[in-house]
Amino acid sequence: MKKISIKLTQKRKILITFFTPIILMMIYFIAIGVHPFGNNTIMTVDLGQQYIDFFGLFHDTLLHHPSSFFYSFSKDIGGDMLGVWSYYLLSPLNLIFLFFSKENLDVAVLIITLLKYGLMSSSFYYFGSKTTKVSKKILIPVSISYSLSGFFIANQFNLMWLDAGYLLPLIALGIFKIFQKGKINLYVFTLAAILIINYYMGYMICIFAVLYFIYLSTINYHTFKELLNKTVKFFIGSLISGLLAAMILLPTFFQLTQSKGSYTIKQIHWKFEYSPLKMITKFNIGAYNFDAISSGYPNIFIPSLILAVAILYFFIKKIPLRCRFSALLITLFMIFSMCFEPLDLLWHGFQFPVWYPYRFSYIFIFWLLILGLNSFEYIKEIKINQLIIPSILFITITYASLFYRTKISYLNYIIISLTAIFFIISITLLGGIINQYPILKKITPFLIIFEVIVNAYVSLSRIGFISHSEYARYVKSSEHTLNKIKNKDHDFYRIGKSFERTNNDAMLLDFNGTDQFNSMLEPKTSNLYAQLGQPQSEGDVIYGNGNVFTDSFLGIKYFLNSNSHNKNVFKPIGTRSDIQNYGNFFNDHEISIKENPYVLTNGFLVSDKVLKTDLALINPIMNYNSIYNSFSSNKNYQDLFLPFYSYTEKLINLKEKRTNSFDTYTKINRLKPAKIIISLTPKTNDPYYVSLNGDLSDNKVKYSVNGKVIEQDQTIQNTIVQSIFQNQKNKVVNYELDINANKINLYDLSFYFMDTTKFLIQNNHLQNSQLKIINHTSNKIIGNIDVKQKKENTLFYSIPYAKGWNAFVDGKKVRINKAFKNFIAIKLSTGKHSIKIEYIPLFLA
């Protein structure tokens, strides 16, 4: 009966550590009005702009089309998805999303976040109860402070990282059991779990696993033979974990080499990234704000009393010297890892993080708490005079914070003073505990929890969140509009838009799209968008500057325009004046749909010149003409997009300096508006375009035609092509650039028109030689085609080429070629053929 009672008590304490952080954070979320208790959400930064869309994809993949697990046309114009799943979506808690509508995914995010807070706390408690003899009255608040520590509060919106928070203590416990009982089961399965759920966090934990094994080796060392036995078991356990996760890790590794892994740093600088003194300012309460998200220092806040006790670990003589020495080396290694570039890169897989710096700092927090628990076991061994050591640290933190107050944005007198008060109280309490005052022992747990709550509330109050009503309105309106298309048209097609909520709308709303914001984006896709004159960067691509020709061969059958005046909800990304000849498919008060009569299906016959033609990186107009000519077997080269030179330029409050490579425009009077007005009188009703490049990001320039705004996404790194007007024959058109910066450089500003007659002739020909698609899924297209002439016997797919695509002609596997070094193409013989292309990630085939 006594054993049963002990077990019940243990379970009760685990439940306390599970529910306490959930309740504490829920109180805060209710207080700030998080939906369903108000109109706020906990979505901010990437959670609101990226991850929520992936969760929509998760929802639809599991419920409607599981083939999207491997490949999806909602990822830009098509891309491998296994890397996205293995980084963002394999947490078992994500199954909760299946029980919520798209409009209420933010509520599911809230529930999952709270559950992960609880799991982190209870997991740490379970670890501490099995590895230390510290009082449960201390272990409970320490466990809660782990889940609400600086890293997890600062990164609660990086939901996919929080699984590492509750698996790390179990992995460490698994290593502990190798020494205590010689068993590897727990270590094997928990390490395999994190490698499957999130390989990135798993990689960091693997580094720590080696360090923790070394630490436990010094504690448990008896004989070399015994140590060798434990080392072999640790190695075998690690190997088995890797093998269990190999089905995910191997294809993911290949995809990393095609995307994120291609940005691996080639040269390491042996330098400190900043003064280490700045790091300790992160021990302040609320040392967090929006600036600290994008750059800054590691999030390492833990309650000051635990920090003090952790420091004292190195001075407790009853702890063997070899243990303290190994702990010191590991601590120094971690500290230097957070400020010394080579070690920082090691933890991040030799890539500098884009935002969210020092993503392994939760491991340092875990390590400090381990040291703190070990110190609490020997609290009676600590001498009152030893408190001078943490006191010096606290004084140094306060001094450094005051010194950097004007240079680090999250610091102010209130934050510094509040932190100093907790420092003083913590040292006072420790002194009382050492002098055996029982009442102070009872106060200690409440101080730990109170300090971590204050930090959480202050930290989160310093950033903004997305409103539920705006998110839900966008989803509801967009789904209503998209259903008009989906209910009528079941063919393969893509949908373009002149607006967005995020670049990942297609994933959230389940359609074949054109845009993407994703750290797993392939560099070749970014390059392709640059070649086609679209806004792009390392991690995102936006089809905001398309034209009739690119719409046609990319299979964009429908185009959505916003009728809403609320640009916060329906964020404009481009203006398309060249789609006036598209048919009106649907219209309501918020969104209208145009249907493209010139669209080509995903597969049509062209000349084999597409296999020999390269696209230029900085000249989209030239690329349009190259693609147009490569499609045709005609030997005579013709320009589809023709230059238009007949225009005049007028400068208002600007002076111009011309060089061979660019034009510089400088404001004469910085306090007055400045404009470039270019007047054109077109000779035809064709669609007209402007090609431009330069200092165009960050709203430095605004565009308009005859006073009507031309919307433009600001992700501009290469030449873009704007659609500016159509059907304006013999009319004067003023194209205006409002200059908001004091000086800008324009590398290219030139005008073109598309010869509609040429386009229609070729388009009609291509529409008569299209693949007849009879079946399609997210990773497979099956169709029939009749090849009538040898001159145009190459089947072109507007699908990015990637290893993993397989092609079968009349049941036989054939070689896939590259068109323009970017797209899939298959050479065929004359006659009728059945064609199948299918994508299976490498190592899964």
N, C-alpha and C positions, 0 to 999 in steps of 0.2 A: 504493500500500500504506500509505503514511503517513497519508493521509486516512481510510482504512478503520480504521486503528488508533486515530486520534483519535476517530472516531465510536463505536467500541467502548468506548473509555475514557469518553466522555460518557454512553453508555447505562449503563455500570457505575456511574457516580457517581449517576445518576438513580435506579437501582435501590437503591443504598445509602441515599439520602435517603428512598426510598419504604419500605423495610423496617425501617430503624432505629427510627422512632417506633412502628411496629407491634410490633416485638419488645419495646421498652422498656415499652410499655403492657400488652402481653400478660403480661410477667413480673409486673407489678403485679396484674393481674386474676387470674392463677393464684395469686399469694401470698394474696389475700384470699378465694380460693375461689369465683370466679365459675363458674357452671355452664357447661360440663360438668365443671369441675375442683372443684366444691364445690356448695354450696346457695345461694350468692349470685347476684344478677344485677347488671347495671349500671343497672337501672331505678330511678329515684327521681323524686319530684315529678311533673311533668306527663308525663314519659316513661312512668312506671308507671301513672298515673291517667288518661291521655288518649291519648297518641300510640300506645301499643301496641294500643289498640282500633282506631284508624284503620288501623294496619297489618293488622289482621285484616280490616277492610273492604276494603282494597287486595287482599288475598289472595283473598277471595271474589268481588269484583267482576271481577277478571281471569280467574278460573278458572270462575265459575259464572253470574253475571248482570251482564253489562257495562252494562245500563241503569242500574245504581246509580251510574254515573259522573255522571249528570245529576241524579238525585233518589233519595232513599232514605227509606223509612219506618222505618229504624233510627235516624234522626236525630229525636229526640223523637217527635212523632206525624206527622212528614213534613216534609222540607225540602230545599232546593236543595243540591247537593253540589259544584258546580263550584268554589265558593270554598274548600271544605275540601281538594279535590284540589290546587288551584293554590297553596295555602299549605303543606300538609303532605306531599303524597304524590307529587309528580311527579319526584322524584329518580330517575335511571335505576338507581341502586344498589338501589332498593326492589324490583327484580325478584328479588332474592335471597330475599325473603319467600315467593315462590311455591314454593320448594323445602323449606319447613319446615312442620310441622304447627302448629296453633294453640298446642299445649302448649309448643312449642319456639321460638316467635317471639322469645323473649328471647335465644336463641343467635344468631338471625339479626341481631338488634339489635347484639350484640357484634361480629359479623363486619363489619357495615356501618360501625360506629363506627371499628373499627381500619383498615378500608380508607380511610375519609375522612381519618384521621390521616395515612396514607401518601400519599394524593393531595395533601393540603395541603402536605406537606413537599417532595415531588418537583415539584409545580407551582411552588412558590416558587424551588426550585433552578433550574428551567428558566428562569424569569423572570430571576433574578439572573445566570445564565450568559450571557444574551443582552443584558443591559442594562448590565453592569458588567465591569470587568477584574479584580475582586478575586480573590485566591487561592482556589482550590477548597477548600483546607484550612480556610478561614474560611467560605466559602459553604455548605458542607455543614452545619456545626453551626448556622449562622444559619438555614438552611432548616428544620432540625429544631426549632429553638427557636420558629419561627413556628407550626408545627403544634401544639406543646405550650405555647404561650403562655397567659397568664392567661385570655383570653377563651374560647378553645376548650376548655380544661380545665374552666372554670366552666360552660360551656354544652354539654358533650358530650352531655347528655341532651336538648338541643334539637336533635335529629338533623337536622331539616329546614334548620337554619341552616348546617350545616357544609359544604354544597355551595358556599355563597358563599366559604368559606375556600379551596377549591382553584380556583374560577373567577376570583376577584379578581386573583391574579397574572397569569393569562392575559389578562384584560381589560386590565390595565395594560400588558402586553407588546404587546397589539394596538394600544393608543394609541401606544406607543413606535415601533412599526413604521410608523405613519402618518408619523412624522417621518423615520425612517431610510430607508424604501423607498417611501413613498407608498401602501402597501397597506392596505386596510381590512377584508380578509376575516376575519382572526383576531378583530379587535375586534367586527365585526358578529355573528359566530356565537356568540362567548362571551358577549357582552352579551345577545343574544336568549335564550341558554340559561338564564342566571340569571333573566331576567324570566319565563320559562316555568316554571322549576323552583320559584322562590320569589320572587314579585313584591315582597315586603316587603324582603328583602335586596337584591333587584335595584334597588329605588328608592334605597336608601342608596348602592349602588355607583354609580348614575348621578350622584349628587351628587359623589362622590369623582372620578369620571371627568372632570368639568368642572375640578375642582381640579388633578388630575394633568396634564390637558392644558395648563392655565395654567402649571404648573411646567415642563413640557417645552418650552413655548413660549419661556420665558426662557432655557433652556439652549441651544436650537437656533435662536434668532433670528438671521437674517442680513439679510433684507429684508422689508419690509412685504408685498410681493406674494407672497412665498413663505409667509409666515405666514397670509395670507388664503387661500391655496390649501389649506394644512393644516387651517385652521378649517372651510372648506367640506367637506372630506373627513370631518372629525370629525362635523360636523352631519349629513351625508348618511348616514354609517355609523350614527349614533345613530338616525336616522329609520328606516332599513331594519331595524334591530334591533327597534324598536317595532312595525313592520308585521309582521315575522315572528312576533312574540309576540302580535299583536293578537287572534288567535282565542281565546287564553286571557285576555288582559288585559281586553278589552271586556266580556264577560259577567261576569268576576270583579269588575270595577269596579262594574257594576250591583249585584251581590250585596253588595258592600261598602257601597253606599249603603243597602241594606236591613238590614244587620247592623252590623258593626264600624264602618263609616264614619259611621253615624248618631251615634256618640259623639264626633265630632270637636270639639275645644275651640273654643268660640265666643269666648272672651276670653283674651288672652295677658297675663301679668304680666311686666313688664320688671324682672326681679329675678334675683339669684343664688340657686340652689336650696340651696346649702350653701357653707361656706368652702372655697375651692379648695385650701387646705392639707390638707384631709382626703383629697383625691384622691390625693396622692402617697403616702399610706400604703398604697395598693394596689400599690406597687412592692415591698412586703415579700413574702418567701417565704410561701406558704400564706395569703395575705390573702383568705380565703374561708371561709364557713360557711353554715349554713342561713339565718341572718338576712340575709346578703349576697345570697341568692337572691331574696328577696322585696322587698328595698329596699337602699339603700346607694349605693355609688360604682362608677364604671366599672372593669371588669376589664382592666387594662392592663399586667400583669406581663410583663416581658421580662428576660433575663439582664442583670445589672448592667454587665458589660463592654460589651455592645452598647448599653445605655442611655448609658453614658459616652461612647462613640465617636460616637453619634448627636448628643449635645449639642455635641461638638467640631466637628461639621460647620459650625456657624455661625461658627467662628473660624479656619477654614483659608483663608489668604489666596489660595492658588492657585486656589480655587474662585471664579469670578466673583461680584462683589458682587451683581449683579442676581439671580443664582441663589440666593444665600444669603438675600437679602431676600425673594424670593417664597416660599422654603421657610419662612422665619420667619413670614410672614403666614398661610400655610396651617396651620402648626403652632399658632399662636395661635388661629386660627379653630376648629381641632379641640379645643383645650384648653377654650376658652370654650363650645364646643358641649356639653361634658360637665359644665357647671355653671351655664350661663346659660339660663334657661327658654325664651326664644324660639328659640334655636338648637337646644336639645334637642328641642323640639317639631318643628322643621323636619325633623330627621333621622328622626323617628318618624311622619312624615305627619300632624303636628298632633294626635296623640293621646298622652297619657301612657301608657307601658307599664304593664300590670298584671303586676307581678313582672318580674324580669330587666331591671333598669334599664340605660340606655345601651347599647342593643343594637348600636350602630354602632362600639363601641370596638375591635373587631377591625380596623377600617380605620385607626384611629390607630396600632395596633400595626404594621400593615403599613407605614404611613408612616414610623414610627420606624426600622424595619428597612431601609427604602430609604435613609434618611439615614445609617444606620450603615454600610451597604455602600459608599455613596459616600465616607464618611470613611475606611474601610479602604483605599480606592484611594490615598488621600493620607496614609497613616499616617506616612510618612517626613517629611512636612511639619509634623507636630505637634511642638510644642516641649514639653519636660518641664515648664516652668513653667505651661503651659496646663492641666495636669492639676488645677490648683487649682479650675477651673470645675466639672467633674463632682464633685470632692471636696466642694465647697460644697453641691451638690445632694444628695449622699449624706448629708452631715451634717444638712441640712434635713429629709430624709426620716426619719432616725433621731430627730431632735428632735421632729418632728411626731408620730411614732409613739409616743414616750414620753409626749408631752403628752396624746394622745387615748387612751392605753392603757385607761383605765377607762371610756371612753365608747363605744369601738368594739369590738364583741364578738370580732372575729377577731384582735385584737392581744393579745399577752402578751410577757413578757420573753424567752422562748425564741425566739419568732418574730423579734422585733426584733434579738436578739443574733445569731442565725443569719444574718439579712440583712446586718447590719453586717460580719460576717466576710467574706461574699462581696464586699461593697463594698471592703473593705481589700485583699483578694486581687486584685480586678479592677484597682484603681488601681496596685498594685505591679506586676502583669503588664504593664499598659500602659506604665509607666515603663521596665520592662526591654525591651519591644519597641522603644520609641522609642530606647533606648540600644543597640539592635542586639545583644541577647542571643538567639542562635538557639534555645537550649533553651526559652526562655519562649514563643517562637512555637509550639513543638510542644505546650506545655501548654495554650495558649489554647483550642483546639477542645474539649478534654476538660472544661475548666472551664465553658464555655458549656453543653455538654450536661449536665454533672453538675448545674449549678444549676437548669436547667429540669426535670430529672427530680425533684430534691428538691421543687421547687414543686408539681409534678403530684402526687406521692405524698402530700405533706402536705395539699394542698388537698382531694383526694378522700377522705382518711381522716377528714375533718371532717364528712362527711355520711353518712347511712344509705341502705341500698338494700333493695329488696324481695327476699324469698326466692323462689327458683325453685319450691320444693316447694309453697308456698301458692298461687302463681300457677297452677302446673300442675294442682294438685288442684281448684281452682275451675273451670278450663276443662274438665277431664275430666269432672267431676261434672255441670256444667251442660250440656255437649254431649250427654252420655248421656241426661239428662232431656229436653232439647229435641228430641232425635231421636224420642222417644216420640210427640211431637206431630207433627213434620214427616212422619214415615213414615205417619201415619194421615190427617192433615188437610192438604189442598192448597189450601183456600179462602183468601180474604183475611181476615186477622184480626190483632189485636195481642195481645201478651202482657205482662201486668203482673207485678210482683214485689214482695215485701215485704223484699227483701234485694238486695245488689249487691256486686260487687267495685269497680266504678266506675260512674259515670253513663252510660258508653258501652258497657255490656255488650252491648246489641243490635248494635252495630257489630262488636264482637269475635266474638260468637257467632252472628251472621247470623240475626236475627229482627226482625220489626216490633215495635218497643218503644214506650216512653213517655218515656224520660229522655234527658238530654244534658248534656255538659260540653264547651263548644266556644267559642272566641273568635269564631267565625263565626255564632253563634246570633243569630237575628233578635230584636230587642227586642219585636216584637209577640207572639212566642211566649212570652217571659218574662211579658208583660202578661197573656196568656191564662191561663197557669198561675196567676198571682196571682188572676185573676178566678174561677178554679175552686177556690181554696183550697189550692193546692199550694205546697210550698217552691220558691223560685226566687231567682235573682239575675241580675246582668247577663250572666253567662256560662254559667249552668247552670239546668236545670229538672229536677224530680224528681216523678214521680207516686207519691208516698208516702202521700198523704192522699186517695185516691180514695174513691168510694162506689158503691153498687149502680147508682144513676142514671147517674153519669158513666161507669162501666164499660160500661153498656149503649150509650149513644149514641156513645161513642168506639170502639166495636168491640173491646173487650178481652174476648176469648173465653176465654182461659186465664190463670190466676193462679198464680204459683209462690210457695210458702212454704218457708222453710228449716227442716229438722229437726235441723240441726247445732247443737252448743253452742259451736262455735268462731266467735265473732263477729269475729275478726281476718280470717278467710277469707270468711265469709258475713256481711258487714256489714249489720245491719238498718237499714231506712230508713222503716219504718212498720208498724203493726199493724192488720189488718183483721178486726174482730170481726163485720162485717156480711155475710160471705160464707158463712155457715153453710149456706145453702140452695143453694150451688153444688155441682155434682156432683163426686165423687171420681174423677179421671181416672187418676192414677198416684201411687204413694207408694214411696219407699225411705228409707234411713237418713239421707240428707242433704237431699233435696228432694222435696216433694210438689206435685202439680198439681191445681188445682180448675178445673172447666169451668163457664163462666157460661151458664146456660140462658136468660138474658134478653138476650144480646148481639144487637146489630143489625149487619147487614153494612154495609160502607162505601158507603152509598147507600140512602136510604129517603124516602118521600113525607111531607111535612109541610105545614102552612099557610104562606102567604106572610108571615105575621107574623114569621117568622125574619129577613126582609129589613129589617124596620123596628125591630127590638128591639136596644137597646144593653145591654151588660153593665157593671155598676159595678166599679170597681177594688178597693174595700175591703169588699165585702159578698158573699161567695161564696154564702151561703144564699139571698139575694135573687136571685142569678144563676141558681141551680138552679131556683127557682120560675119565673123569667122564661123560661128555656129550656123547661121543662115546659109552660107555657101557650102558648108560641109554636109548639110542635110541633102543637098541637091547633087545629082550626077552631072549637072551642067558644068562644062569646063570653063565657061566665061565667068570671072569673078564680078559680082555686083554688090554694091553697098545697099543694105536695107535701111540703115540709119545714115542719113546724109547731113553734112554740116550746113548750118545756116549762118551766114556772115553778115547779113544786112541788119545791123542794129546800131544804136547810138547809146553812149554811156554818159550819165550825169552824176556828178558827185555833190553831195550836200554835207558841209562841215567835215570834209575829208580831203586829204592830200594823198596822191598816189606816187609810189616809187616802183618802177619796173626794173626787174633783173631778168636774166635769161631763164631762170627757173621758177620764179614766182613774182606776184605783185603784192606789195605791202601798202595797206591803207591805214593811215594814222589820223585820228581825230584832231581837228584844228583847235576846237574849244571842247574840252572834256565835259563840260557841264551841259552841252546842248546835244540834241539828237543828231545822229549821223546816218546817211543813207547812200546806197548805190542804186540808182534807177537806170534800168536798161530797157530801152524802147525797141520793140520789134514789130514789124508789119509782115505777117506770114503771107505767102503767096498761094497756100493750099489750105485745105481743112484737115490735113493730117494731124496726128498727135505730135506735139513738140515737147522736147526734153532739154534739160540743162545738165551738163556734166561739171562737177565742181569738187574741189578738194582743198584742204587747208585747215586753219584754226577754227573749226566749225562746231566743236563740242562745247558742252556746258552752257548752252544758250547764248553763246557769243554773237550769234547771228539769228535773226528771224526773217522769214521769207513770206512774200505775198505776191499775188498777181492781180493787178487792177484793184488793189485794196483788200482782196480776199486772201486770208491767211493760207499759206501752204504749210501743212504740218510736217515736221521732220523729227524723227528719232535722233537723239544726241549721241548715240554710239557710233561715232564717225572716226575711222582710222585710215580709210583709203578713199579713193574717188567714189562718189555716189552719183546716181543719175535720178534727177527729180522729174516727175511728170508735171508739166506746168499749164498747158492748155491744149484745146482741140476745137475744131470747127470755128476758127477765127480768121478765115481768109479775108485779106485786105483790111483788117481792122488793126488799129494800133493797140498793142498789148504792152503794159509796163510791168516788168519783173523787178521787184524791189528787194533789196537786202538791208534790213535795219541792223546797224552795227552797234552792239551793246558793249563791246570791249573798246579800250582806248586804241588798240592796234591789232590788226589781223593780217595774216598772210593767206593769199589765195594762190594755190599751185595750178589750178586749172579751172577756167570758167569759159565754157563754150556751149553753143546751142546746136541742136540737131532736130530733125524731124524724121519720123518713120514713114517710108513710102508704102502707104496702105495698099496700093494696087499690087506691088510686088509681094507683100505679105499675104494677101488674099489668094493670089495664084498658087503660091507654095503651100499655104495652109490647106486649101481645097485638095491639093494633090496628096498631102500627107494624111488627111482625114480619110482618104480612099484607100490607104494602105496600113490601116491600124490593126493591131492585135485585137481579136474578138475575145474578151475575157469571159470565161464561163464559170470560173470559181476563184475566189481570192480570200485570203486570211491575212493576218498581220505579218506573217513570214513566208507566204506562198502565193504565187499567181500562176494560174493555169489558163491557157487560151489557145485559139487556133488562128492561123494566118496563111494567106495564099501569096507566095512570092512569085511575081509575074515577070520580073526582069533581073538580069545579073547585075546591072548597073546600080540597083538599089536593093541589095539583098542583105543588108545589115539591120538587125532588129535592135532598135535603140530603146532602152528603158530609162526613164527619168528617176532612177534609183542610184544613190551613191554606191560606187564599187567598194566591196569589202570582202576580205577572205571570210568564208563562211557561206557565201552564196554558191549554190550549185544549179546548173542548168541541164535540162533534159529535152532533147528534140526527138519526138516520136519514140519516147521511152529510153533513148540512149543518152548517156551523160556526155556533154560536149564542153569545150573550153569556153570560158567567159573572157571576153576582151574588155578593154577600157576605152570608152569614148571620151575624148577631151581629157584623158587621164583622170576622170572623175566618175563617169557613169558606166553602168552595165551595158554591154552590147554583145550580140551573138551573131555570127556569120551563118547564113543559111543557103541552101541550094534552092533552085527554083522548084515550085510546086507547093502543094498544101502540106502544112505541118501542124502537129500538136506540140505545144511548148509548155514546159513547166520550169519555173525557177523557185528555189526554196532556200531559206536561210536557216542554217544550224550552226551555232557557235563552235569554233574550233575546240577540240578536245571533248566535245559532246557528241560528235558525229559517229 
